[in-house]
């Protein structure tokens, strides 16, 4: 996990809608951009999953854990077959 309080990574990877203006003002939370992208990157440094949630939707942490469990199980099963 990374923190991106200045939105440099978010902007670099296009994780905010194109029309989002990023400022460091004291705007109320509903006016502040929130990154709703989840990237799962494996030990092989390849992207295994990208989830994108709209700003109006909360992230589902249980779903993220379920997917990580599934990816780990699949990786373990594949390595045993070889």
C-alpha angles and dihedrals in degrees: 000000000000133000116226105183093155092046093232094132092041092054093042093056098038093245095146126067112269093245094054115118111207115210134160094229127131092253118156114268093256088061095045117091115246123198110229099179123115120196121189111199120188129222087262087064092244123131107251099177142007120194120185121193124187115247089248092060127072120231117258105227092183089058092050090052091047091054093047090050090050093049091049092048092049092048092049093047092049093049091052092053093058 
